[in-house]
Amino acid sequence: MGAEVIKIEPPDHGDPLRHIGPMLPGNSHGGNSALFAYANHGKRSVTLDPSTPVGAKLLMRLLEGAALLVESQDPAALRPLGLAGPEPYAGNPALAVLSATAAGRGSPALAETDLTLTHRAGYAYHQARPVRDPKTTPPLGGADREAPLAAGVAAATAALWGLLVAEQTGVGPRIDCAQLDFMAHLLIEPIADYN
């Protein structure tokens, strides 16, 4: 949509998604998976560690001119930077901040996977082979990282809303987009049919 997008990756190995196969053909160094290429096409990438003084300073410089920050970090890592609370970012009050996490900012950090998210949200019941009795039907996961990719569509819509609010008010909102909530909302028909 014409935006300049800068992806910030951790030093050394970069985004873990780079290393999850299938890998792109001819990629001898093993650092660019097909899924990483799909999810990050058109983005520029930099590496920095915001927990170090130099990394924090570089991140602050990037955020001074940014319209939107999409993050998925532990709030403890963002607190020293002034990015963890509900108040606007002091360095750029119009910065919209979208948190894209597995279970939401208010939830404890859990090592969620597509499989656990799908089942925890209750969405597994609605899949092609519903799990009615876990003792007789093994857990079934979604297809091809269904939870994060589908929730990404909702997060993109929320980000556009955040940018409009910041443009109209001069204050960027804080948006919490949880994959778990998104997967649960897909159950609107089964919940409506529930007797």
Beta strands, then each sheet from edge to edge (+ up, - down):
strand 1: 6-9
strand 2: 44-47
strand 3: 68-71
strand 4: 96-101
strand 5: 174-178
sheet 1: 1+ 2+
sheet 2: 3+ 4+ 5+
end
